[in-house]
């Protein structure tokens, strides 16, 4: 699914999209793109809206920290990782897909 033009996605401002009912947050870090499920595994709240510190997003509800690059839960109260998704840039367009059910 197309997310947007690569030059239109800013560092520090994730883009939220929905694919088949799954919220996905797409991030730009150091000219590379990453996508994680936009859900805190602690309580199911959205991660977008939280602070971004380097390559970590902090859940705005309870402060759990997740790696944007790997989805790994880095601090309590979250202990389970959030899903990651493949991202590519094709003809200047950032694209992501949910490949969990392929």
Secondary structure, DSSP 8 states (H G I E B T S, - for coil): -EEEEGGGS-TT--EEEEETTEEEEEEEETTEEEEEES--TTT----TTS-EETTEEE-TTT--EEETTT--B-STT--S---EEEEEEETTEEEEE--TT-
